[in-house]
């Protein structure tokens, strides 16, 4: 993990109000037995809470979560002649991935253990399984209900394969699922009889056979191809919501639209059209002809909305994908934290919790091939000369922010650093390096003001987001920190 990624993660963990069932903070405690027991407890609790990771963080005050530093050096710690990392791995059953990160936040040393959740069975340490109850570590056997739930998770199907409408007739299937649009989007010829239609829907995992003449409609079939999502009571809260505000905050709502009643694939084009219709326009004059253009590139909206639908945590309840439109920006959010660091959205192939859903949406060309969607967002944002988008997380959500037009003079330091970093990423994945001149072109900085571009580059280097690669002076080339 790069130093900037570690810093961001530590700062995020410090925002937690107390130790949770998936987070333990310590100062210097390096007792191997206790560390192993906590790994078991946190791994099992993370699985129950459907979290992607659990953490032990050293160098933080237990009560205030202030950074205090640590003298714990896990890679120097030994139990007999065995290194701590190997000793822990031998004591854990089944073996899980525990990544150890050592670094500094500012000048303060910290250590972070990143722990994989239990997958196929509860994780034990030295033959004993542990669990977190609030901020306390307990033996799992003392909590039979949690033990039962944990074992049940080992046989749980992915959300997409679970059932949205059980035991329905063939007629109900053809009423609930917009199968004609489904086949058109999947580029499949429409079968000429009902049985052939049902057989093909089973092949595509839209339905599964319940009995000889009854069927179950799967979650992925319903959420993508529902003729009316409200007829699937378990999925009505998954419909995306669009809210338009008057001003730059949420105090004055102009109108709200709950994304319609259609499944994601059936209603996607209409959803994007509705969003773009709500946006302000700029007037452009080309060859004496006036035309109105939206202030955000439609392809960026399309990609970010598709990402929000695809990468959401479908197991979270009481929340849904949101598109919020303000006078100065648009925020697109989805339930669940990303599986990769937000700084790596541009270059890393996306990882999705919902591989079946993602695969079908790619087949229908609703989203881009792996790893190219965010690249296109950045490319078109730069072409529209807009401020760099912001990709960030809250405690439970992922948020992408598109900003409206803003003069360079009105961009703050973080806006400029973010633009420089994303510019470097975009050029690097195209096989090039940024320079003072390319950054001036990106931010519309006058040639005579090249020292300002140099200052932004220095600030971005200081933030550990880019590094120099070639050349010197104004001709120096720069690449992202991960290059």
Rosetta blueprint (number, residue, H / E / L):
1 X L
2 X L
3 X H
4 X H
5 X H
6 X H
7 X H
8 X H
9 X H
10 X H
11 X H
12 X H
13 X H
14 X H
15 X L
16 X L
17 X L
18 X L
19 X L
20 X E
21 X L
22 X L
23 X E
24 X E
25 X E
26 X E
27 X L
28 X L
29 X L
30 X L
31 X L
32 X H
33 X H
34 X H
35 X H
36 X H
37 X H
38 X H
39 X H
40 X H
41 X H
42 X H
43 X H
44 X H
45 X H
46 X H
47 X H
48 X H
49 X L
50 X L
51 X L
52 X L
53 X L
54 X E
55 X E
56 X E
57 X E
58 X E
59 X L
60 X E
61 X L
62 X L
63 X L
64 X L
65 X L
66 X L
67 X E
68 X L
69 X L
70 X L
71 X L
72 X L
73 X L
74 X L
75 X L
76 X L
77 X L
78 X E
79 X E
80 X L
81 X L
82 X E
83 X E
84 X H
85 X H
86 X H
87 X H
88 X H
89 X H
90 X H
91 X H
92 X E
93 X E
94 X L
95 X L
96 X L
97 X L
98 X E
99 X E
100 X E
101 X E
102 X E
103 X E
104 X E
105 X E
106 X L
107 X L
108 X E
109 X E
110 X E
111 X E
112 X E
113 X E
114 X E
115 X E
116 X L
117 X L
118 X L
119 X L
120 X L
121 X L
122 X L
123 X L
124 X E
125 X E
126 X L
127 X L
128 X E
129 X E
130 X E
131 X E
132 X E
133 X E
134 X L
135 X L
136 X E
137 X E
138 X E
139 X E
140 X H
141 X H
142 X H
143 X L
144 X H
145 X H
146 X H
147 X H
148 X H
149 X H
150 X H
151 X H
152 X H
153 X H
154 X L
155 X L
156 X L
157 X L
158 X L
159 X H
160 X H
161 X H
162 X L
163 X E
164 X E
165 X E
166 X E
167 X E
168 X E
169 X E
170 X H
171 X H
172 X H
173 X H
174 X H
175 X H
176 X H
177 X E
178 X L
179 X H
180 X H
181 X H
182 X H
183 X H
184 X H
185 X H
186 X L
187 X L
188 X L
189 X L
190 X L
191 X L
192 X L
193 X L
194 X H
195 X H
196 X H
197 X H
198 X H
199 X H
200 X H
201 X H
202 X H
203 X H
204 X L
205 X L
206 X L
207 X E
208 X E
209 X E
210 X L
211 X L
212 X L
213 X L
214 X E
215 X E
216 X E
217 X E
218 X E
219 X H
220 X H
221 X H
222 X H
223 X H
224 X H
225 X H
226 X E
227 X L
228 X L
229 X H
230 X H
231 X H
232 X L
233 X L
234 X L
235 X L
236 X H
237 X H
238 X H
239 X L
240 X L
241 X E
242 X E
243 X E
244 X E
245 X E
246 X L
247 X L
248 X L
249 X L
250 X L
251 X L
252 X L
253 X E
254 X E
255 X E
256 X E
257 X E
258 X L
259 X L
260 X L
261 X L
262 X L
263 X L
264 X H
265 X H
266 X H
267 X H
268 X H
269 X H
270 X H
271 X H
272 X H
273 X H
274 X H
275 X H
276 X H
277 X H
278 X L
279 X L
280 X L
281 X E
282 X E
283 X E
284 X E
285 X E
286 X E
287 X L
288 X L
289 X E
290 X E
291 X E
292 X E
293 X E
294 X E
295 X L
296 X L
297 X L
298 X H
299 X H
300 X H
301 X H
302 X H
303 X H
304 X H
305 X H
306 X H
307 X H
308 X H
309 X H
310 X H
311 X L
312 X L
313 X L
314 X L
315 X L
316 X L
317 X L
318 X L
319 X L
320 X L
321 X L
322 X E
323 X E
324 X E
325 X E
326 X L
327 X L
328 X L
329 X E
330 X E
331 X E
332 X E
333 X E
334 X E
335 X E
336 X L
337 X L
338 X L
339 X L
340 X L
341 X L
342 X H
343 X H
344 X H
345 X L
346 X L
347 X L
348 X L
349 X L
350 X L
351 X L
352 X L
353 X L
354 X L
355 X H
356 X H
357 X H
358 X H
359 X H
360 X H
361 X H
362 X H
363 X H
364 X L
365 X L
366 X L
367 X L
368 X L
369 X L
370 X L
371 X L
372 X L
373 X H
374 X H
375 X H
376 X H
377 X H
378 X H
379 X H
380 X H
381 X H
382 X H
383 X H
384 X L
385 X L
386 X L
387 X L
388 X L
389 X L
390 X E
391 X E
392 X E
393 X E
394 X L
395 X L
396 X L
397 X E
398 X E
399 X E
400 X E
401 X E
402 X E
403 X E
404 X L
405 X L
406 X L
407 X L
408 X H
409 X H
410 X H
411 X L
412 X L
413 X H
414 X H
415 X H
416 X H
417 X H
418 X H
419 X H
420 X H
421 X H
422 X H
423 X H
424 X H
425 X H
426 X H
427 X H
428 X H
429 X H
430 X L
431 X L
432 X L
433 X L
434 X E
435 X L
436 X H
437 X H
438 X H
439 X H
440 X H
441 X H
442 X H
443 X H
444 X L
445 X L
446 X L
447 X H
448 X H
449 X H
450 X H
451 X H
452 X H
453 X H
454 X H
455 X H
456 X H
457 X H
458 X H
459 X H
460 X H
461 X H
462 X H
463 X L
464 X L
465 X L
466 X E
467 X E
468 X E
469 X E
470 X E
471 X L
472 X L
473 X H
474 X H
475 X H
476 X L
477 X E
478 X E
479 X E
480 X E
481 X L
482 X L
483 X L
